[in-house]
Amino acid sequence: MTAPVDVSPASATARCVETPIPPAADLSWEAYAGRACYACEKQLTVGAVLVGRAVGRMGAHVLDIDVYACP
């Protein structure tokens, strides 16, 4: 028998924060702009958690950007 899955908001945040940060070019427009969680694409309003930096390049252009997760 398996243990019940915890779907509380705290566990959802842990899952988003623990998700590896993809390259900057793989982020959605909303996540790249800091308006959505990079992991689940949920819209961010207040309390977003800065997770780190997505890195990338397109030719001579540096695409590095801070990424945020659900609060």
trRosetta pair geometry for C-beta under 8 A, 3 or more apart (Angstrom, degrees):
i j d omega theta_ij theta_ji phi_ij phi_ji
6 11 4.3 142 112 -47 106 162
7 11 6.5 -104 -118 69 14 127
7 12 7.0 41 -168 -56 56 100
8 11 5.1 91 57 9 77 99
8 12 7.2 -139 98 -6 40 88
9 12 5.5 -55 -147 35 37 114
9 13 6.4 39 156 -21 68 103
10 13 5.8 -53 -153 33 31 112
10 14 6.6 33 150 -20 63 104
11 14 5.4 -49 -149 34 38 115
11 15 6.6 42 152 -22 66 100
12 15 5.8 -52 -153 32 33 112
12 16 6.7 29 152 -15 65 104
12 40 7.7 -2 180 -39 101 163
12 70 6.5 -33 124 84 100 151
13 16 5.8 -56 -149 37 34 108
13 17 6.1 28 157 -15 69 110
13 49 7.2 90 -166 0 109 144
13 69 6.8 111 -156 135 71 114
13 70 5.2 -125 -105 92 74 98
13 71 6.7 -51 -110 118 129 25
14 17 5.9 -57 -141 41 29 108
14 18 5.9 21 161 -14 65 116
15 18 6.0 -65 -142 43 24 106
15 19 6.7 42 154 -42 61 97
15 39 7.2 177 124 141 77 149
15 40 8.0 68 102 -53 107 120
16 19 5.8 -41 -156 6 32 117
16 37 5.5 -46 -154 -175 141 132
16 38 7.8 126 -174 60 96 69
16 39 4.0 177 -142 55 74 140
16 40 5.5 -69 -97 -8 112 108
16 69 4.1 149 129 -161 113 114
16 70 4.9 101 33 21 165 98
17 39 7.9 -93 -33 -11 22 150
17 49 6.1 -29 -93 101 111 144
17 51 5.9 -168 -137 -110 67 109
17 69 4.9 177 -78 83 64 169
19 38 7.5 -167 90 99 124 92
19 39 3.9 125 42 -115 155 126
19 69 7.8 151 38 -108 105 125
21 38 6.7 16 -130 124 75 154
21 51 6.4 165 -78 117 114 120
21 52 5.3 -110 -43 73 154 119
21 53 7.3 90 152 80 163 28
21 54 5.2 -144 166 -86 111 76
21 67 5.6 159 -134 42 114 151
22 26 4.1 -89 148 82 130 128
22 27 6.3 165 77 -62 111 69
22 38 7.1 -164 26 170 94 113
22 54 6.4 7 80 -130 56 120
23 26 5.0 87 62 5 80 106
23 27 7.9 -131 99 -20 47 81
23 54 6.3 104 178 -176 21 97
23 55 6.8 -60 -137 78 67 56
23 56 4.6 95 177 -80 93 115
24 27 5.9 -40 -161 6 42 116
24 32 6.9 84 -170 -118 80 103
24 54 4.2 136 -79 125 68 105
24 55 6.0 -101 -23 121 107 9
24 56 3.4 -134 40 19 101 121
24 63 3.9 172 104 122 144 110
24 64 6.2 -126 -58 -97 147 25
24 65 5.5 116 -128 19 116 100
25 56 4.8 -176 -20 -171 87 158
25 58 6.7 123 -88 -65 120 105
25 63 6.2 65 -58 102 74 168
26 54 8.0 -135 53 -164 84 134
27 31 4.3 -128 -172 92 103 114
27 32 4.4 134 106 -63 125 84
27 38 6.0 -53 -123 -133 106 97
27 54 5.8 100 -41 111 129 176
27 65 7.3 -96 30 67 161 134
27 67 7.0 -145 -104 -104 139 116
28 31 4.6 89 51 11 82 101
28 32 6.7 -146 89 -7 40 88
28 36 6.4 -24 76 70 124 141
28 41 6.1 50 13 -114 153 106
29 32 5.7 -58 -146 38 28 112
29 33 6.3 20 157 -13 64 111
30 33 5.9 -61 -147 41 28 106
30 35 4.7 -88 -165 76 80 101
30 36 3.6 49 127 -1 114 126
30 41 6.9 80 75 -152 129 80
30 43 7.4 -73 179 -103 139 70
31 34 7.6 47 -177 -72 32 22
31 35 7.6 -101 -72 56 23 62
31 36 4.8 -69 -69 77 64 95
31 37 6.9 -32 -108 100 100 24
31 38 4.4 107 -161 -102 129 62
31 41 6.7 -76 -53 -105 111 65
31 67 6.6 13 172 -137 98 96
31 68 8.0 -160 -152 49 71 75
32 54 7.9 -87 -109 63 72 144
32 65 5.8 59 -155 87 69 170
33 36 7.9 58 59 12 87 82
34 44 7.3 -78 159 62 60 137
34 48 7.6 122 -178 120 86 167
34 65 7.8 -136 -53 170 90 113
34 66 6.9 28 -92 86 114 93
34 67 7.9 -156 -100 -126 69 34
34 68 5.7 70 -148 5 76 126
35 43 6.6 -26 155 -144 82 75
35 44 6.2 -172 -179 46 32 90
36 41 5.1 1 167 -156 131 49
36 42 6.5 156 -158 75 80 29
36 43 5.6 -49 -101 -100 79 42
36 44 6.1 176 -109 -3 19 90
37 40 4.9 10 91 49 133 80
37 41 6.2 -74 65 -19 81 10
37 42 4.7 23 13 47 122 81
37 44 6.0 128 -51 -56 68 104
37 48 7.7 -162 -86 -134 73 101
37 68 6.7 -95 -111 107 50 74
37 69 5.2 50 -143 -145 97 45
37 70 4.7 -14 -89 -46 141 78
38 51 7.0 -111 32 38 129 143
38 54 7.1 179 -134 -50 149 130
38 67 4.2 7 -41 -171 149 122
38 68 6.8 135 -17 58 95 42
38 69 6.6 -61 32 -81 87 69
39 69 6.0 21 10 -121 115 98
39 70 7.8 -83 54 -5 108 95
40 70 6.6 -5 40 -33 125 124
42 70 5.6 28 66 -85 132 114
44 48 4.3 38 -169 -83 135 123
44 68 5.8 22 -83 112 172 131
44 70 7.0 -148 -96 -104 91 50
44 71 7.6 120 -141 -24 91 90
45 48 8.0 159 55 -42 28 97
46 71 7.1 -3 106 -38 56 155
47 71 3.1 39 121 -109 109 153
48 68 4.1 18 165 178 124 133
48 69 7.0 146 -167 64 77 35
48 70 7.4 -68 -124 -127 66 17
48 71 5.9 -84 -80 -58 27 88
49 68 6.3 139 67 -161 42 74
49 69 4.7 -30 65 62 102 90
49 70 7.2 2 18 79 104 30
49 71 6.1 143 -29 -104 89 49
50 66 6.0 -33 -143 -178 102 119
50 67 7.8 118 -155 80 56 43
50 68 5.9 -43 -95 -101 46 77
51 67 5.3 -41 55 94 109 91
51 68 6.4 155 -1 -121 92 21
51 69 4.9 79 -53 -18 123 108
52 66 7.6 -166 115 -144 23 63
52 67 6.2 -4 66 48 62 98
53 64 5.7 11 174 -171 115 98
53 65 6.9 162 -154 81 73 28
53 66 5.7 -47 -99 -97 72 50
53 67 6.9 151 -118 5 19 86
54 63 7.8 -48 113 121 95 94
54 64 7.0 173 88 -146 53 49
54 65 5.4 -10 56 60 97 82
54 66 8.0 116 15 -155 77 4
54 67 5.0 77 -24 -41 103 123
55 63 7.5 111 -179 78 35 79
55 64 4.9 -5 -117 -103 64 89
56 62 7.8 134 87 -168 50 49
56 63 4.0 -29 82 66 97 120
56 64 6.8 169 34 -67 57 49
57 60 7.8 -51 -173 -162 106 5
57 61 6.6 150 -161 81 64 52
57 62 5.8 -33 -105 -108 81 49
57 63 6.2 -168 -87 9 23 92
58 61 4.8 -16 65 64 85 107
58 63 5.9 68 -7 -42 96 122
